[in-house]
């Protein structure tokens, strides 16, 4: 039996993952997203540096609000 070429999948880039999480509706704040990223193994310093950028924080906060609102209407 031939073995497949299995490689550990690379994690998504940090900011891309943050946006993905924000769109789920499972997070009400950027701080919650930051905590989740850290639990997923992204380095604390990188999470803090990337998510302290005002434009990213504002955008993620907006996405969180929209996603939570969308879920509350559908559920």
N, CA, C, O and CB atoms as a CASP TS submission, in Angstrom:
PFRMAT TS
TARGET T0000
AUTHOR 0000-0000-0000
METHOD Language model
MODEL 1
PARENT N/A
ATOM      1  N   UNK     1       0.844  -1.175   0.000  1.00  0.00           N
ATOM      2  CA  UNK     1       0.000   0.000   0.000  1.00  0.00           C
ATOM      3  C   UNK     1       0.888   1.237   0.000  1.00  0.00           C
ATOM      4  O   UNK     1       1.789   1.377   0.827  1.00  0.00           O
ATOM      5  CB  UNK     1      -0.959  -0.001   1.217  1.00  0.00           C
ATOM      6  N   UNK     2       0.623   2.103  -0.915  1.00  0.00           N
ATOM      7  CA  UNK     2       1.439   3.303  -1.039  1.00  0.00           C
ATOM      8  C   UNK     2       0.963   4.366  -0.046  1.00  0.00           C
ATOM      9  O   UNK     2      -0.234   4.616   0.089  1.00  0.00           O
ATOM     10  CB  UNK     2       1.387   3.848  -2.485  1.00  0.00           C
ATOM     11  N   UNK     3       1.909   4.977   0.637  1.00  0.00           N
ATOM     12  CA  UNK     3       1.570   6.019   1.590  1.00  0.00           C
ATOM     13  C   UNK     3       1.461   7.357   0.875  1.00  0.00           C
ATOM     14  O   UNK     3       2.227   7.655  -0.041  1.00  0.00           O
ATOM     15  CB  UNK     3       2.614   6.089   2.716  1.00  0.00           C
ATOM     16  N   UNK     4       0.493   8.156   1.311  1.00  0.00           N
ATOM     17  CA  UNK     4       0.333   9.502   0.764  1.00  0.00           C
ATOM     18  C   UNK     4       1.410  10.428   1.305  1.00  0.00           C
ATOM     19  O   UNK     4       2.054  10.135   2.312  1.00  0.00           O
ATOM     20  CB  UNK     4      -1.059  10.059   1.092  1.00  0.00           C
ATOM     21  N   UNK     5       1.589  11.520   0.639  1.00  0.00           N
ATOM     22  CA  UNK     5       2.541  12.521   1.083  1.00  0.00           C
ATOM     23  C   UNK     5       1.817  13.481   2.028  1.00  0.00           C
ATOM     24  O   UNK     5       1.269  14.497   1.598  1.00  0.00           O
ATOM     25  CB  UNK     5       3.172  13.282  -0.130  1.00  0.00           C
ATOM     26  N   UNK     6       1.823  13.143   3.323  1.00  0.00           N
ATOM     27  CA  UNK     6       1.115  13.949   4.303  1.00  0.00           C
ATOM     28  C   UNK     6       2.055  14.970   4.904  1.00  0.00           C
ATOM     29  O   UNK     6       3.133  14.642   5.401  1.00  0.00           O
ATOM     30  CB  UNK     6       0.504  13.070   5.397  1.00  0.00           C
ATOM     31  N   UNK     7       1.622  16.211   4.848  1.00  0.00           N
ATOM     32  CA  UNK     7       2.385  17.279   5.483  1.00  0.00           C
ATOM     33  C   UNK     7       1.461  17.998   6.442  1.00  0.00           C
ATOM     34  O   UNK     7       0.261  18.128   6.196  1.00  0.00           O
ATOM     35  CB  UNK     7       2.987  18.266   4.431  1.00  0.00           C
ATOM     36  N   UNK     8       2.026  18.454   7.520  1.00  0.00           N
ATOM     37  CA  UNK     8       1.258  19.252   8.453  1.00  0.00           C
ATOM     38  C   UNK     8       0.849  20.538   7.730  1.00  0.00           C
ATOM     39  O   UNK     8       1.677  21.207   7.112  1.00  0.00           O
ATOM     40  CB  UNK     8       2.078  19.555   9.760  1.00  0.00           C
ATOM     41  N   UNK     9      -0.422  20.867   7.817  1.00  0.00           N
ATOM     42  CA  UNK     9      -0.869  22.075   7.138  1.00  0.00           C
ATOM     43  C   UNK     9      -0.354  23.307   7.870  1.00  0.00           C
ATOM     44  O   UNK     9      -0.310  23.353   9.099  1.00  0.00           O
ATOM     45  CB  UNK     9      -2.402  22.108   7.041  1.00  0.00           C
ATOM     46  N   UNK    10       0.026  24.283   7.094  1.00  0.00           N
ATOM     47  CA  UNK    10       0.518  25.532   7.662  1.00  0.00           C
ATOM     48  C   UNK    10      -0.663  26.321   8.206  1.00  0.00           C
ATOM     49  O   UNK    10      -1.741  26.319   7.611  1.00  0.00           O
ATOM     50  CB  UNK    10       1.301  26.363   6.603  1.00  0.00           C
ATOM     51  N   UNK    11      -0.466  26.996   9.336  1.00  0.00           N
ATOM     52  CA  UNK    11      -1.554  27.828   9.854  1.00  0.00           C
ATOM     53  C   UNK    11      -1.812  29.012   8.927  1.00  0.00           C
ATOM     54  O   UNK    11      -0.918  29.476   8.220  1.00  0.00           O
ATOM     55  CB  UNK    11      -1.226  28.326  11.276  1.00  0.00           C
ATOM     56  N   UNK    12      -3.037  29.479   8.949  1.00  0.00           N
ATOM     57  CA  UNK    12      -3.379  30.663   8.156  1.00  0.00           C
ATOM     58  C   UNK    12      -2.589  31.850   8.691  1.00  0.00           C
ATOM     59  O   UNK    12      -2.260  31.899   9.876  1.00  0.00           O
ATOM     60  CB  UNK    12      -4.916  30.953   8.198  1.00  0.00           C
ATOM     61  N   UNK    13      -2.286  32.801   7.821  1.00  0.00           N
ATOM     62  CA  UNK    13      -1.668  34.028   8.318  1.00  0.00           C
ATOM     63  C   UNK    13      -2.548  34.631   9.421  1.00  0.00           C
ATOM     64  O   UNK    13      -3.775  34.557   9.356  1.00  0.00           O
ATOM     65  CB  UNK    13      -1.455  35.051   7.158  1.00  0.00           C
ATOM     66  N   UNK    14      -1.929  35.209  10.400  1.00  0.00           N
ATOM     67  CA  UNK    14      -2.608  35.692  11.594  1.00  0.00           C
ATOM     68  C   UNK    14      -3.783  36.624  11.275  1.00  0.00           C
ATOM     69  O   UNK    14      -4.884  36.408  11.781  1.00  0.00           O
ATOM     70  CB  UNK    14      -1.621  36.405  12.482  1.00  0.00           C
ATOM     71  N   UNK    15      -3.577  37.626  10.472  1.00  0.00           N
ATOM     72  CA  UNK    15      -4.647  38.589  10.183  1.00  0.00           C
ATOM     73  C   UNK    15      -5.776  37.907   9.408  1.00  0.00           C
ATOM     74  O   UNK    15      -6.950  38.187   9.654  1.00  0.00           O
ATOM     75  CB  UNK    15      -4.094  39.797   9.378  1.00  0.00           C
ATOM     76  N   UNK    16      -5.441  37.037   8.498  1.00  0.00           N
ATOM     77  CA  UNK    16      -6.467  36.304   7.753  1.00  0.00           C
ATOM     78  C   UNK    16      -7.319  35.476   8.705  1.00  0.00           C
ATOM     79  O   UNK    16      -8.542  35.434   8.568  1.00  0.00           O
ATOM     80  CB  UNK    16      -5.823  35.395   6.685  1.00  0.00           C
ATOM     81  N   UNK    17      -6.687  34.822   9.662  1.00  0.00           N
ATOM     82  CA  UNK    17      -7.413  34.013  10.646  1.00  0.00           C
ATOM     83  C   UNK    17      -8.289  34.903  11.531  1.00  0.00           C
ATOM     84  O   UNK    17      -9.412  34.525  11.865  1.00  0.00           O
ATOM     85  CB  UNK    17      -6.425  33.201  11.517  1.00  0.00           C
ATOM     86  N   UNK    18      -7.787  36.078  11.913  1.00  0.00           N
ATOM     87  CA  UNK    18      -8.570  37.002  12.732  1.00  0.00           C
ATOM     88  C   UNK    18      -9.850  37.405  12.002  1.00  0.00           C
ATOM     89  O   UNK    18     -10.924  37.441  12.603  1.00  0.00           O
ATOM     90  CB  UNK    18      -7.738  38.253  13.087  1.00  0.00           C
ATOM     91  N   UNK    19      -9.740  37.706  10.715  1.00  0.00           N
ATOM     92  CA  UNK    19     -10.922  38.064   9.921  1.00  0.00           C
ATOM     93  C   UNK    19     -11.885  36.883   9.813  1.00  0.00           C
ATOM     94  O   UNK    19     -13.102  37.056   9.884  1.00  0.00           O
ATOM     95  CB  UNK    19     -10.505  38.535   8.514  1.00  0.00           C
ATOM     96  N   UNK    20     -11.343  35.711   9.643  1.00  0.00           N
ATOM     97  CA  UNK    20     -12.184  34.511   9.563  1.00  0.00           C
ATOM     98  C   UNK    20     -12.976  34.341  10.860  1.00  0.00           C
ATOM     99  O   UNK    20     -14.176  34.069  10.829  1.00  0.00           O
ATOM    100  CB  UNK    20     -11.320  33.249   9.285  1.00  0.00           C
ATOM    101  N   UNK    21     -12.306  34.500  11.987  1.00  0.00           N
ATOM    102  CA  UNK    21     -12.979  34.372  13.277  1.00  0.00           C
ATOM    103  C   UNK    21     -14.037  35.452  13.463  1.00  0.00           C
ATOM    104  O   UNK    21     -15.128  35.173  13.961  1.00  0.00           O
ATOM    105  CB  UNK    21     -11.963  34.438  14.412  1.00  0.00           C
ATOM    106  N   UNK    22     -13.723  36.678  13.068  1.00  0.00           N
ATOM    107  CA  UNK    22     -14.676  37.779  13.228  1.00  0.00           C
ATOM    108  C   UNK    22     -15.970  37.507  12.469  1.00  0.00           C
ATOM    109  O   UNK    22     -17.049  37.877  12.930  1.00  0.00           O
ATOM    110  CB  UNK    22     -14.056  39.093  12.747  1.00  0.00           C
ATOM    111  N   UNK    23     -15.869  36.875  11.332  1.00  0.00           N
ATOM    112  CA  UNK    23     -17.057  36.608  10.494  1.00  0.00           C
ATOM    113  C   UNK    23     -17.942  35.483  11.034  1.00  0.00           C
ATOM    114  O   UNK    23     -19.065  35.304  10.562  1.00  0.00           O
ATOM    115  CB  UNK    23     -16.620  36.257   9.084  1.00  0.00           C
ATOM    116  N   UNK    24     -17.451  34.725  12.014  1.00  0.00           N
ATOM    117  CA  UNK    24     -18.234  33.591  12.517  1.00  0.00           C
ATOM    118  C   UNK    24     -19.424  34.006  13.365  1.00  0.00           C
ATOM    119  O   UNK    24     -20.415  33.280  13.448  1.00  0.00           O
ATOM    120  CB  UNK    24     -17.352  32.685  13.321  1.00  0.00           C
ATOM    121  N   UNK    25     -19.331  35.168  13.995  1.00  0.00           N
ATOM    122  CA  UNK    25     -20.386  35.581  14.921  1.00  0.00           C
ATOM    123  C   UNK    25     -20.192  35.031  16.320  1.00  0.00           C
ATOM    124  O   UNK    25     -21.015  35.273  17.203  1.00  0.00           O
ATOM    125  CB  UNK    25     -21.725  35.149  14.399  1.00  0.00           C
ATOM    126  N   UNK    26     -19.123  34.301  16.531  1.00  0.00           N
ATOM    127  CA  UNK    26     -18.854  33.707  17.843  1.00  0.00           C
ATOM    128  C   UNK    26     -18.078  34.646  18.770  1.00  0.00           C
ATOM    129  O   UNK    26     -17.870  34.331  19.942  1.00  0.00           O
ATOM    130  CB  UNK    26     -18.083  32.415  17.672  1.00  0.00           C
ATOM    131  N   UNK    27     -17.658  35.779  18.252  1.00  0.00           N
ATOM    132  CA  UNK    27     -16.831  36.703  19.023  1.00  0.00           C
ATOM    133  C   UNK    27     -17.454  38.087  19.002  1.00  0.00           C
ATOM    134  O   UNK    27     -17.788  38.612  17.939  1.00  0.00           O
ATOM    135  CB  UNK    27     -15.391  36.749  18.470  1.00  0.00           C
ATOM    136  N   UNK    28     -17.610  38.677  20.183  1.00  0.00           N
ATOM    137  CA  UNK    28     -18.221  40.005  20.285  1.00  0.00           C
ATOM    138  C   UNK    28     -17.173  41.110  20.253  1.00  0.00           C
ATOM    139  O   UNK    28     -17.497  42.256  19.944  1.00  0.00           O
ATOM    140  CB  UNK    28     -19.044  40.112  21.563  1.00  0.00           C
ATOM    141  N   UNK    29     -15.928  40.783  20.565  1.00  0.00           N
ATOM    142  CA  UNK    29     -14.890  41.813  20.647  1.00  0.00           C
ATOM    143  C   UNK    29     -13.591  41.334  20.006  1.00  0.00           C
ATOM    144  O   UNK    29     -13.370  40.139  19.815  1.00  0.00           O
ATOM    145  CB  UNK    29     -14.641  42.209  22.109  1.00  0.00           C
ATOM    146  N   UNK    30     -12.756  42.291  19.686  1.00  0.00           N
ATOM    147  CA  UNK    30     -11.436  41.980  19.143  1.00  0.00           C
ATOM    148  C   UNK    30     -10.588  41.286  20.210  1.00  0.00           C
ATOM    149  O   UNK    30      -9.763  40.433  19.884  1.00  0.00           O
ATOM    150  CB  UNK    30     -10.732  43.268  18.638  1.00  0.00           C
ATOM    151  N   UNK    31     -10.781  41.641  21.468  1.00  0.00           N
ATOM    152  CA  UNK    31     -10.045  40.977  22.552  1.00  0.00           C
ATOM    153  C   UNK    31     -10.340  39.486  22.606  1.00  0.00           C
ATOM    154  O   UNK    31      -9.445  38.679  22.859  1.00  0.00           O
ATOM    155  CB  UNK    31     -10.389  41.615  23.893  1.00  0.00           C
ATOM    156  N   UNK    32     -11.593  39.122  22.368  1.00  0.00           N
ATOM    157  CA  UNK    32     -11.953  37.702  22.339  1.00  0.00           C
ATOM    158  C   UNK    32     -11.248  36.998  21.179  1.00  0.00           C
ATOM    159  O   UNK    32     -10.788  35.865  21.318  1.00  0.00           O
ATOM    160  CB  UNK    32     -13.486  37.532  22.218  1.00  0.00           C
ATOM    161  N   UNK    33     -11.169  37.675  20.044  1.00  0.00           N
ATOM    162  CA  UNK    33     -10.462  37.104  18.893  1.00  0.00           C
ATOM    163  C   UNK    33      -8.985  36.939  19.221  1.00  0.00           C
ATOM    164  O   UNK    33      -8.397  35.902  18.916  1.00  0.00           O
ATOM    165  CB  UNK    33     -10.639  37.994  17.639  1.00  0.00           C
ATOM    166  N   UNK    34      -8.382  37.945  19.835  1.00  0.00           N
ATOM    167  CA  UNK    34      -6.963  37.881  20.205  1.00  0.00           C
ATOM    168  C   UNK    34      -6.705  36.695  21.135  1.00  0.00           C
ATOM    169  O   UNK    34      -5.730  35.964  20.961  1.00  0.00           O
ATOM    170  CB  UNK    34      -6.517  39.198  20.882  1.00  0.00           C
ATOM    171  N   UNK    35      -7.575  36.512  22.113  1.00  0.00           N
ATOM    172  CA  UNK    35      -7.411  35.386  23.040  1.00  0.00           C
ATOM    173  C   UNK    35      -7.512  34.055  22.315  1.00  0.00           C
ATOM    174  O   UNK    35      -6.751  33.131  22.604  1.00  0.00           O
ATOM    175  CB  UNK    35      -8.459  35.451  24.152  1.00  0.00           C
ATOM    176  N   UNK    36      -8.431  33.951  21.388  1.00  0.00           N
ATOM    177  CA  UNK    36      -8.587  32.710  20.620  1.00  0.00           C
ATOM    178  C   UNK    36      -7.342  32.435  19.774  1.00  0.00           C
ATOM    179  O   UNK    36      -6.860  31.304  19.725  1.00  0.00           O
ATOM    180  CB  UNK    36      -9.837  32.788  19.717  1.00  0.00           C
ATOM    181  N   UNK    37      -6.827  33.469  19.110  1.00  0.00           N
ATOM    182  CA  UNK    37      -5.612  33.301  18.300  1.00  0.00           C
ATOM    183  C   UNK    37      -4.454  32.803  19.154  1.00  0.00           C
ATOM    184  O   UNK    37      -3.699  31.929  18.727  1.00  0.00           O
ATOM    185  CB  UNK    37      -5.230  34.627  17.619  1.00  0.00           C
ATOM    186  N   UNK    38      -4.310  33.342  20.338  1.00  0.00           N
ATOM    187  CA  UNK    38      -3.236  32.922  21.243  1.00  0.00           C
ATOM    188  C   UNK    38      -3.428  31.461  21.652  1.00  0.00           C
ATOM    189  O   UNK    38      -2.464  30.698  21.716  1.00  0.00           O
ATOM    190  CB  UNK    38      -3.192  33.830  22.497  1.00  0.00           C
ATOM    191  N   UNK    39      -4.686  31.073  21.930  1.00  0.00           N
ATOM    192  CA  UNK    39      -4.954  29.672  22.284  1.00  0.00           C
ATOM    193  C   UNK    39      -4.675  28.738  21.117  1.00  0.00           C
ATOM    194  O   UNK    39      -4.316  27.578  21.316  1.00  0.00           O
ATOM    195  CB  UNK    39      -6.403  29.507  22.741  1.00  0.00           C
ATOM    196  N   UNK    40      -4.841  29.248  19.894  1.00  0.00           N
ATOM    197  CA  UNK    40      -4.555  28.448  18.701  1.00  0.00           C
ATOM    198  C   UNK    40      -3.063  28.338  18.425  1.00  0.00           C
ATOM    199  O   UNK    40      -2.656  27.606  17.522  1.00  0.00           O
ATOM    200  CB  UNK    40      -5.251  29.043  17.496  1.00  0.00           C
ATOM    201  N   UNK    41      -2.246  29.049  19.183  1.00  0.00           N
ATOM    202  CA  UNK    41      -0.806  28.912  19.041  1.00  0.00           C
ATOM    203  C   UNK    41      -0.096  30.048  18.331  1.00  0.00           C
ATOM    204  O   UNK    41       1.118  29.990  18.139  1.00  0.00           O
ATOM    205  CB  UNK    41      -0.523  27.684  18.333  1.00  0.00           C
ATOM    206  N   UNK    42      -0.832  31.085  17.937  1.00  0.00           N
ATOM    207  CA  UNK    42      -0.159  32.240  17.345  1.00  0.00           C
ATOM    208  C   UNK    42       0.608  32.947  18.464  1.00  0.00           C
ATOM    209  O   UNK    42       0.092  33.077  19.574  1.00  0.00           O
ATOM    210  CB  UNK    42      -1.188  33.218  16.642  1.00  0.00           C
ATOM    211  N   UNK    43       1.823  33.400  18.192  1.00  0.00           N
ATOM    212  CA  UNK    43       2.630  34.044  19.236  1.00  0.00           C
ATOM    213  C   UNK    43       1.953  35.300  19.799  1.00  0.00           C
ATOM    214  O   UNK    43       1.460  36.145  19.051  1.00  0.00           O
ATOM    215  CB  UNK    43       4.007  34.407  18.680  1.00  0.00           C
ATOM    216  N   UNK    44       1.941  35.400  21.113  1.00  0.00           N
ATOM    217  CA  UNK    44       1.296  36.511  21.810  1.00  0.00           C
ATOM    218  C   UNK    44       1.760  37.865  21.293  1.00  0.00           C
ATOM    219  O   UNK    44       0.944  38.754  21.047  1.00  0.00           O
ATOM    220  CB  UNK    44       1.563  36.416  23.296  1.00  0.00           C
ATOM    221  N   UNK    45       3.061  38.021  21.129  1.00  0.00           N
ATOM    222  CA  UNK    45       3.598  39.305  20.673  1.00  0.00           C
ATOM    223  C   UNK    45       3.063  39.658  19.290  1.00  0.00           C
ATOM    224  O   UNK    45       2.682  40.803  19.047  1.00  0.00           O
ATOM    225  CB  UNK    45       5.133  39.268  20.652  1.00  0.00           C
ATOM    226  N   UNK    46       3.032  38.681  18.380  1.00  0.00           N
ATOM    227  CA  UNK    46       2.523  38.948  17.029  1.00  0.00           C
ATOM    228  C   UNK    46       1.040  39.296  17.039  1.00  0.00           C
ATOM    229  O   UNK    46       0.605  40.195  16.319  1.00  0.00           O
ATOM    230  CB  UNK    46       2.760  37.740  16.129  1.00  0.00           C
ATOM    231  N   UNK    47       0.270  38.595  17.846  1.00  0.00           N
ATOM    232  CA  UNK    47      -1.159  38.886  17.946  1.00  0.00           C
ATOM    233  C   UNK    47      -1.336  40.325  18.431  1.00  0.00           C
ATOM    234  O   UNK    47      -2.099  41.096  17.849  1.00  0.00           O
ATOM    235  CB  UNK    47      -1.874  37.879  18.909  1.00  0.00           C
ATOM    236  N   UNK    48      -0.632  40.673  19.489  1.00  0.00           N
ATOM    237  CA  UNK    48      -0.768  42.011  20.056  1.00  0.00           C
ATOM    238  C   UNK    48      -0.351  43.092  19.067  1.00  0.00           C
ATOM    239  O   UNK    48      -1.029  44.112  18.941  1.00  0.00           O
ATOM    240  CB  UNK    48       0.057  42.127  21.325  1.00  0.00           C
ATOM    241  N   UNK    49       0.752  42.879  18.370  1.00  0.00           N
ATOM    242  CA  UNK    49       1.240  43.874  17.413  1.00  0.00           C
ATOM    243  C   UNK    49       0.272  44.032  16.244  1.00  0.00           C
ATOM    244  O   UNK    49      -0.064  45.155  15.870  1.00  0.00           O
ATOM    245  CB  UNK    49       2.630  43.482  16.896  1.00  0.00           C
ATOM    246  N   UNK    50      -0.173  42.934  15.671  1.00  0.00           N
ATOM    247  CA  UNK    50      -1.057  43.013  14.505  1.00  0.00           C
ATOM    248  C   UNK    50      -2.422  43.597  14.863  1.00  0.00           C
ATOM    249  O   UNK    50      -2.985  44.388  14.107  1.00  0.00           O
ATOM    250  CB  UNK    50      -1.235  41.630  13.889  1.00  0.00           C
ATOM    251  N   UNK    51      -2.945  43.201  16.016  1.00  0.00           N
ATOM    252  CA  UNK    51      -4.294  43.630  16.355  1.00  0.00           C
ATOM    253  C   UNK    51      -4.340  44.963  17.078  1.00  0.00           C
ATOM    254  O   UNK    51      -5.425  45.440  17.411  1.00  0.00           O
ATOM    255  CB  UNK    51      -4.953  42.594  17.192  1.00  0.00           C
ATOM    256  N   UNK    52      -3.205  45.570  17.328  1.00  0.00           N
ATOM    257  CA  UNK    52      -3.234  46.913  17.915  1.00  0.00           C
ATOM    258  C   UNK    52      -3.364  47.984  16.828  1.00  0.00           C
ATOM    259  O   UNK    52      -3.645  49.145  17.124  1.00  0.00           O
ATOM    260  CB  UNK    52      -1.962  47.161  18.753  1.00  0.00           C
ATOM    261  N   UNK    53      -3.161  47.591  15.586  1.00  0.00           N
ATOM    262  CA  UNK    53      -3.297  48.532  14.479  1.00  0.00           C
ATOM    263  C   UNK    53      -4.759  48.971  14.379  1.00  0.00           C
ATOM    264  O   UNK    53      -5.661  48.144  14.240  1.00  0.00           O
ATOM    265  CB  UNK    53      -2.813  47.893  13.138  1.00  0.00           C
ATOM    266  N   UNK    54      -4.975  50.269  14.451  1.00  0.00           N
ATOM    267  CA  UNK    54      -6.316  50.848  14.546  1.00  0.00           C
ATOM    268  C   UNK    54      -7.251  50.408  13.415  1.00  0.00           C
ATOM    269  O   UNK    54      -8.396  50.035  13.669  1.00  0.00           O
ATOM    270  CB  UNK    54      -6.215  52.350  14.551  1.00  0.00           C
ATOM    271  N   UNK    55      -6.777  50.449  12.194  1.00  0.00           N
ATOM    272  CA  UNK    55      -7.633  50.099  11.054  1.00  0.00           C
ATOM    273  C   UNK    55      -8.097  48.649  11.146  1.00  0.00           C
ATOM    274  O   UNK    55      -9.260  48.352  10.873  1.00  0.00           O
ATOM    275  CB  UNK    55      -6.887  50.330   9.728  1.00  0.00           C
ATOM    276  N   UNK    56      -7.205  47.757  11.524  1.00  0.00           N
ATOM    277  CA  UNK    56      -7.565  46.340  11.648  1.00  0.00           C
ATOM    278  C   UNK    56      -8.546  46.149  12.793  1.00  0.00           C
ATOM    279  O   UNK    56      -9.543  45.443  12.646  1.00  0.00           O
ATOM    280  CB  UNK    56      -6.308  45.470  11.869  1.00  0.00           C
ATOM    281  N   UNK    57      -8.268  46.779  13.941  1.00  0.00           N
ATOM    282  CA  UNK    57      -9.173  46.651  15.103  1.00  0.00           C
ATOM    283  C   UNK    57     -10.577  47.138  14.747  1.00  0.00           C
ATOM    284  O   UNK    57     -11.570  46.473  15.044  1.00  0.00           O
ATOM    285  CB  UNK    57      -8.625  47.454  16.316  1.00  0.00           C
ATOM    286  N   UNK    58     -10.646  48.296  14.113  1.00  0.00           N
ATOM    287  CA  UNK    58     -11.956  48.853  13.759  1.00  0.00           C
ATOM    288  C   UNK    58     -12.695  47.941  12.781  1.00  0.00           C
ATOM    289  O   UNK    58     -13.897  47.716  12.923  1.00  0.00           O
ATOM    290  CB  UNK    58     -11.795  50.258  13.149  1.00  0.00           C
ATOM    291  N   UNK    59     -11.984  47.424  11.806  1.00  0.00           N
ATOM    292  CA  UNK    59     -12.594  46.547  10.820  1.00  0.00           C
ATOM    293  C   UNK    59     -13.068  45.240  11.456  1.00  0.00           C
ATOM    294  O   UNK    59     -14.173  44.773  11.179  1.00  0.00           O
ATOM    295  CB  UNK    59     -11.608  46.257   9.696  1.00  0.00           C
ATOM    296  N   UNK    60     -12.233  44.661  12.301  1.00  0.00           N
ATOM    297  CA  UNK    60     -12.627  43.419  12.976  1.00  0.00           C
ATOM    298  C   UNK    60     -13.824  43.649  13.895  1.00  0.00           C
ATOM    299  O   UNK    60     -14.730  42.819  13.956  1.00  0.00           O
ATOM    300  CB  UNK    60     -11.448  42.849  13.782  1.00  0.00           C
ATOM    301  N   UNK    61     -13.828  44.775  14.608  1.00  0.00           N
ATOM    302  CA  UNK    61     -14.947  45.085  15.504  1.00  0.00           C
ATOM    303  C   UNK    61     -16.242  45.220  14.699  1.00  0.00           C
ATOM    304  O   UNK    61     -17.291  44.737  15.127  1.00  0.00           O
ATOM    305  CB  UNK    61     -14.666  46.390  16.302  1.00  0.00           C
ATOM    306  N   UNK    62     -16.174  45.870  13.544  1.00  0.00           N
ATOM    307  CA  UNK    62     -17.342  46.018  12.685  1.00  0.00           C
ATOM    308  C   UNK    62     -17.840  44.655  12.214  1.00  0.00           C
ATOM    309  O   UNK    62     -19.039  44.378  12.241  1.00  0.00           O
ATOM    310  CB  UNK    62     -17.013  46.911  11.481  1.00  0.00           C
ATOM    311  N   UNK    63     -16.900  43.804  11.779  1.00  0.00           N
ATOM    312  CA  UNK    63     -17.291  42.460  11.326  1.00  0.00           C
ATOM    313  C   UNK    63     -17.916  41.646  12.448  1.00  0.00           C
ATOM    314  O   UNK    63     -18.877  40.911  12.222  1.00  0.00           O
ATOM    315  CB  UNK    63     -16.082  41.715  10.764  1.00  0.00           C
ATOM    316  N   UNK    64     -17.382  41.771  13.645  1.00  0.00           N
ATOM    317  CA  UNK    64     -17.948  41.057  14.796  1.00  0.00           C
ATOM    318  C   UNK    64     -19.390  41.502  15.029  1.00  0.00           C
ATOM    319  O   UNK    64     -20.282  40.669  15.185  1.00  0.00           O
ATOM    320  CB  UNK    64     -17.095  41.299  16.070  1.00  0.00           C
ATOM    321  N   UNK    65     -19.615  42.804  15.052  1.00  0.00           N
ATOM    322  CA  UNK    65     -20.970  43.332  15.275  1.00  0.00           C
ATOM    323  C   UNK    65     -21.932  42.825  14.206  1.00  0.00           C
ATOM    324  O   UNK    65     -23.034  42.372  14.515  1.00  0.00           O
ATOM    325  CB  UNK    65     -20.956  44.875  15.284  1.00  0.00           C
ATOM    326  N   UNK    66     -21.506  42.905  12.952  1.00  0.00           N
ATOM    327  CA  UNK    66     -22.373  42.459  11.855  1.00  0.00           C
ATOM    328  C   UNK    66     -22.684  40.974  11.951  1.00  0.00           C
ATOM    329  O   UNK    66     -23.824  40.558  11.744  1.00  0.00           O
ATOM    330  CB  UNK    66     -21.724  42.761  10.511  1.00  0.00           C
ATOM    331  N   UNK    67     -21.678  40.182  12.264  1.00  0.00           N
ATOM    332  CA  UNK    67     -21.871  38.728  12.336  1.00  0.00           C
ATOM    333  C   UNK    67     -22.763  38.344  13.511  1.00  0.00           C
ATOM    334  O   UNK    67     -23.622  37.472  13.381  1.00  0.00           O
ATOM    335  CB  UNK    67     -20.519  38.016  12.454  1.00  0.00           C
ATOM    336  N   UNK    68     -22.565  38.991  14.657  1.00  0.00           N
ATOM    337  CA  UNK    68     -23.400  38.708  15.825  1.00  0.00           C
ATOM    338  C   UNK    68     -24.840  39.107  15.532  1.00  0.00           C
ATOM    339  O   UNK    68     -25.768  38.371  15.866  1.00  0.00           O
ATOM    340  CB  UNK    68     -22.874  39.455  17.079  1.00  0.00           C
ATOM    341  N   UNK    69     -25.030  40.261  14.911  1.00  0.00           N
ATOM    342  CA  UNK    69     -26.376  40.733  14.555  1.00  0.00           C
ATOM    343  C   UNK    69     -27.029  39.767  13.571  1.00  0.00           C
ATOM    344  O   UNK    69     -28.208  39.442  13.712  1.00  0.00           O
ATOM    345  CB  UNK    69     -26.316  42.160  13.949  1.00  0.00           C
ATOM    346  N   UNK    70     -26.277  39.311  12.583  1.00  0.00           N
ATOM    347  CA  UNK    70     -26.805  38.372  11.592  1.00  0.00           C
ATOM    348  C   UNK    70     -27.239  37.068  12.265  1.00  0.00           C
ATOM    349  O   UNK    70     -28.297  36.527  11.944  1.00  0.00           O
ATOM    350  CB  UNK    70     -25.748  38.086  10.501  1.00  0.00           C
ATOM    351  N   UNK    71     -26.440  36.573  13.181  1.00  0.00           N
ATOM    352  CA  UNK    71     -26.796  35.325  13.880  1.00  0.00           C
ATOM    353  C   UNK    71     -28.014  35.494  14.773  1.00  0.00           C
ATOM    354  O   UNK    71     -28.855  34.600  14.866  1.00  0.00           O
ATOM    355  CB  UNK    71     -25.621  34.837  14.716  1.00  0.00           C
ATOM    356  N   UNK    72     -28.103  36.636  15.423  1.00  0.00           N
ATOM    357  CA  UNK    72     -29.233  36.843  16.327  1.00  0.00           C
ATOM    358  C   UNK    72     -30.555  36.941  15.564  1.00  0.00           C
ATOM    359  O   UNK    72     -31.607  36.578  16.090  1.00  0.00           O
ATOM    360  CB  UNK    72     -29.015  38.107  17.157  1.00  0.00           C
ATOM    361  N   UNK    73     -30.500  37.430  14.330  1.00  0.00           N
ATOM    362  CA  UNK    73     -31.701  37.515  13.487  1.00  0.00           C
ATOM    363  C   UNK    73     -32.100  36.154  12.944  1.00  0.00           C
ATOM    364  O   UNK    73     -33.285  35.871  12.766  1.00  0.00           O
ATOM    365  CB  UNK    73     -31.471  38.483  12.328  1.00  0.00           C
ATOM    366  N   UNK    74     -31.103  35.308  12.679  1.00  0.00           N
ATOM    367  CA  UNK    74     -31.405  34.011  12.069  1.00  0.00           C
ATOM    368  C   UNK    74     -31.725  32.941  13.099  1.00  0.00           C
ATOM    369  O   UNK    74     -32.304  31.906  12.766  1.00  0.00           O
ATOM    370  CB  UNK    74     -30.244  33.559  11.220  1.00  0.00           C
ATOM    371  N   UNK    75     -31.353  33.184  14.338  1.00  0.00           N
ATOM    372  CA  UNK    75     -31.491  32.134  15.334  1.00  0.00           C
ATOM    373  C   UNK    75     -32.601  32.311  16.245  1.00  0.00           C
ATOM    374  O   UNK    75     -32.812  31.481  17.129  1.00  0.00           O
ATOM    375  CB  UNK    75     -30.309  32.012  16.101  1.00  0.00           C
TER
END
